[in-house]
């Protein structure tokens, strides 16, 4: 009877403890993919990244404009006052003129390289936006599973509180009949009070996790679907760190963006060097207006001064040769060399970080695979230890401190098991992000293992735990 009662503490106590929250209808439980879709539609950071890309991509048409024809027009009106000494005379006339100028760059090396740099900036911005979108996949999963993690932690904490309450009740009963002293009651009371305080903190952590989900999506959630314990726990495929690093070198979005940052810096350097080169434009100009306004001098018609309208058309080439600009161009070239070196070093630093992260995450996933099974076995072993310690306490070979420590270790192993399960899921997604292969389909794959009627108070433990623990006890000599 003692063994069966102790197993109930580990497996069933959570469902008999105070309810975590009123169960919402199944139709209101949100799944992982729905949370991600809400984040795509409503996440403020993603919206800001899209707006930033919309602004950055305008550098291409702005740079291209420097290579296209430029047409400008203008008008001028003025009052012209002319005064002569011999003979003394003063004349006031109104002057009006209109003009239009068309300029087509023929040789502008600096503008051409600026245009090439702008295209690289556009590609870099597009990849950075894609990296932000990819990061939202991971962030959605992290916030979602952090809610499940906190719920399972709360469930195990409530079960631990109920177990210590049961132990406190037993200690009081034994004290009342003279089978134990007051020390056992006080030890049990202290453990129960600590467990109760931990349960209060765990409840706050659940609320905090839901708040993070609301911040991510701007949507309110009452409950979400949980992950089943039958989720396959498998090593990464391929289980080769070098293969993952090679994939990351080719597909990591941030690393690809840094390549375009270097290319843009190279083109900018060429643009600055081109500041030493001459420029050549084709220019066509049309002017019409009063002779006084246009300043053609004072032409005569048939020997008489002419003050009427004048029309003039000019077509030609305009060559400009830079000679000296106070050292500005040379300074800009030196600056561009330094900026190119900076971008190359930043790319190398990022590459090293990605290699490190990919290798670490590959090891982490393999470690998680081994840990999940080990942690599950730890629950079984600790449950058996609780059973044996309780029996020893009943016959007088163990004291109350031994019983309380065994129970405490049991629920610590439960929390470690659940934490490792969620670490495995998230480390897998982080590994794929580092390799540049993370996509919404990975969330769809996880969706198949979500349980619509998941109840943390009942489902925080593997369903076969009681049977495994009892089998271990029977096999013990």
Residue pairs with C-beta under 8 A, 6 or more apart in sequence:
2 387
2 390
2 391
2 394
3 387
3 391
3 470
3 473
6 383
6 386
6 387
6 390
7 383
7 387
7 466
7 469
7 470
9 159
9 162
9 163
9 166
9 386
9 407
10 159
10 163
10 379
10 383
10 386
10 410
10 414
10 461
10 465
10 466
10 469
11 461
11 465
11 466
13 159
13 162
13 163
13 166
14 155
14 156
14 158
14 159
14 162
14 456
14 457
14 458
14 460
14 461
15 455
15 457
15 458
16 162
17 158
17 159
17 161
17 162
17 457
18 158
19 457
20 151
20 154
20 155
20 158
20 203
20 206
20 456
20 457
21 222
21 223
23 223
23 455
24 222
24 223
26 452
26 453
28 222
28 223
29 223
29 224
29 225
29 452
29 454
30 221
30 223
30 224
30 225
31 224
31 225
31 447
31 450
31 452
32 140
32 141
32 144
32 224
32 225
32 443
32 446
32 447
32 450
33 440
33 443
33 444
33 447
35 140
35 143
35 144
35 213
35 216
35 217
35 221
35 224
36 136
36 137
36 140
36 141
36 440
36 443
38 217
38 218
38 219
39 46
39 136
39 139
39 140
39 216
39 217
40 46
40 133
40 136
42 217
42 218
42 219
43 136
43 216
43 217
43 218
44 218
45 132
45 136
46 132
46 133
46 136
49 128
49 129
49 132
49 133
50 129
52 125
52 129
53 125
53 126
53 128
53 129
56 121
56 122
56 125
57 122
57 125
57 126
59 118
59 121
59 122
60 115
60 118
60 119
60 121
60 122
62 118
63 111
63 114
63 115
63 117
63 118
63 119
64 115
64 118
66 105
66 108
66 111
66 114
66 115
67 105
67 108
67 111
67 112
67 115
68 105
69 102
69 103
69 104
70 102
70 103
70 104
71 100
71 101
71 102
71 103
72 100
72 101
73 98
73 99
73 100
73 101
74 98
74 99
74 100
75 96
75 97
75 98
75 99
76 95
76 96
76 97
76 98
76 99
76 289
76 293
77 94
77 95
77 96
77 97
77 293
78 94
78 95
78 96
78 293
79 92
79 93
79 94
79 95
80 92
80 93
80 94
80 95
80 290
80 292
80 293
81 90
81 91
81 92
82 90
82 91
82 92
82 93
82 292
83 89
83 90
83 91
93 290
93 292
93 307
94 290
95 289
95 290
95 292
95 293
96 289
96 290
96 293
97 287
97 288
97 289
97 290
97 293
97 294
98 287
98 288
98 289
99 285
99 286
99 287
99 288
99 289
100 285
100 286
101 283
101 284
101 285
101 286
102 283
102 284
102 285
103 281
103 282
103 283
103 284
103 318
104 281
104 282
104 283
105 111
105 279
105 280
105 281
106 280
106 281
106 282
106 317
107 277
107 278
107 279
107 280
108 279
108 280
108 281
109 270
109 271
109 274
109 277
110 271
110 272
110 274
110 275
110 277
110 279
111 271
112 274
113 267
113 268
113 270
113 271
113 274
114 267
114 268
114 271
116 267
116 270
117 264
117 265
117 267
117 268
117 271
120 260
120 261
120 263
120 264
120 267
121 260
121 264
123 260
124 257
124 258
124 260
124 261
124 264
127 253
127 254
127 256
127 257
127 260
128 253
128 254
128 257
130 253
131 253
131 254
131 257
134 253
134 433
134 436
134 438
134 439
135 433
137 429
137 433
137 438
137 439
137 440
137 442
137 443
138 426
138 429
138 430
138 433
138 438
139 216
140 216
140 443
141 425
141 426
141 429
141 443
141 446
142 426
143 209
143 212
143 213
143 216
144 213
144 224
145 227
145 422
145 425
145 426
146 209
146 212
146 422
147 206
147 209
147 210
147 212
147 213
147 221
147 224
148 224
148 226
148 227
148 422
148 456
149 209
149 418
149 419
149 422
150 202
150 205
150 206
150 208
150 209
151 206
151 209
151 226
151 456
151 460
152 415
152 418
152 456
152 460
153 202
153 205
153 415
153 418
153 419
154 199
154 202
154 203
154 205
154 206
154 456
155 456
155 457
155 460
156 411
156 414
156 415
156 418
156 460
157 195
157 198
157 199
157 202
157 411
158 199
158 202
158 457
159 411
159 414
159 460
160 195
160 198
160 199
160 407
160 408
160 411
161 192
161 195
161 196
161 198
161 199
163 195
163 407
163 411
164 188
164 191
164 192
164 195
164 404
164 407
165 192
167 188
167 191
167 192
167 400
167 403
167 404
167 407
168 185
168 188
168 189
168 191
168 192
170 188
171 180
171 184
171 185
171 187
171 188
171 400
172 185
172 188
174 180
174 184
175 181
175 182
175 184
175 185
180 400
183 400
184 399
184 400
187 400
187 401
187 404
188 400
188 404
191 404
191 407
191 408
210 221
213 221
213 224
214 220
214 221
225 450
225 451
225 452
225 454
226 450
226 451
226 454
226 455
226 456
226 459
227 421
227 422
227 425
227 446
227 449
227 450
227 451
227 454
228 449
228 450
228 451
228 454
229 421
229 459
229 462
229 463
230 449
231 421
231 425
231 446
231 449
233 368
233 369
233 372
233 373
233 421
233 424
234 369
235 365
235 366
235 369
236 244
236 362
236 365
236 366
236 428
236 431
238 244
239 366
241 358
241 359
241 362
241 363
244 358
244 359
244 362
244 431
244 434
244 435
245 355
245 358
245 359
247 435
247 436
247 437
248 255
248 354
248 355
248 358
248 434
248 435
248 436
249 255
249 351
249 354
249 355
250 436
251 435
251 436
251 437
252 354
252 434
252 435
252 436
253 436
254 350
254 354
255 347
255 350
255 351
255 354
255 436
256 436
258 343
258 346
258 347
258 350
258 351
259 347
261 343
261 346
261 347
262 340
262 343
262 344
262 347
264 343
265 336
265 339
265 340
265 342
265 343
265 344
266 340
268 336
268 339
268 340
269 333
269 336
269 337
269 339
269 340
271 336
272 329
272 332
272 333
272 335
272 336
273 333
275 322
275 325
275 328
275 329
275 332
275 333
276 322
276 329
277 322
278 319
278 320
278 321
278 322
279 319
279 320
280 317
280 318
280 319
280 320
281 317
281 318
282 315
282 316
282 317
282 318
283 314
283 315
283 316
283 317
283 318
284 313
284 314
284 315
285 313
285 314
285 315
286 311
286 312
286 313
286 314
287 294
287 310
287 311
287 312
287 313
287 314
288 309
288 310
288 311
288 312
289 309
289 310
290 307
290 308
290 309
290 310
291 298
291 299
291 306
291 307
291 308
291 309
291 310
292 307
294 310
294 312
296 310
296 312
298 305
298 306
299 306
299 310
300 306
322 329
354 434
357 430
357 434
358 431
358 434
358 435
361 427
361 430
361 431
361 434
362 431
364 423
364 427
364 431
365 424
365 427
365 428
365 431
368 420
368 423
368 424
368 427
369 424
371 420
371 423
371 424
372 417
372 420
372 421
372 424
375 413
375 416
375 417
375 420
376 417
376 462
376 465
378 413
378 416
378 417
379 410
379 413
379 414
379 417
379 461
379 462
379 465
379 469
380 465
380 468
380 469
380 472
381 413
381 472
382 406
382 409
382 410
382 413
383 410
383 465
383 469
384 469
384 472
384 473
384 476
385 406
385 409
385 410
386 403
386 406
386 407
386 410
387 469
387 473
388 476
389 398
389 402
389 403
389 406
390 403
390 406
392 398
392 402
393 399
393 400
393 402
393 403
414 460
414 461
418 460
425 446
429 438
429 442
432 438
432 442
451 459
